[in-house]
Amino acid sequence: MKKKKPKIEPKFKDPNQLTPRESEVLALQKTGKTKREIAELLGISFATVNSLMAKAHDKERFNSHGL
């Protein structure tokens, strides 16, 4: 008897939806934290914070224009 492969659902159904990490980074930014402080708090690199912020801001721009 063959085993059925589990159906793999995409992690995020809407590609323009913020990921949990992007949301977390933006929330910290809104509290006045610097990128370096955010990186230190989350245990990630400064470059990763920059990347997450850029992606999040792109998604926010896309969603605000209703495209």
WOPEDA-V726012 format. One record per pair of residues at least 24 apart in sequence whose C-alpha atoms are under 8 Angstrom apart, sorted by the first residue. I is the first residue (numbers start at 1). J is the second residue. Records with the same first field share a line. If there is no record, write none. Layout:
BEGIN
I->J, J
END
This chain:
BEGIN
16->59, 62, 63
17->59
18->56, 59
21->52
22->52, 53, 55, 56
23->56
25->49, 52, 53
26->53, 56
END
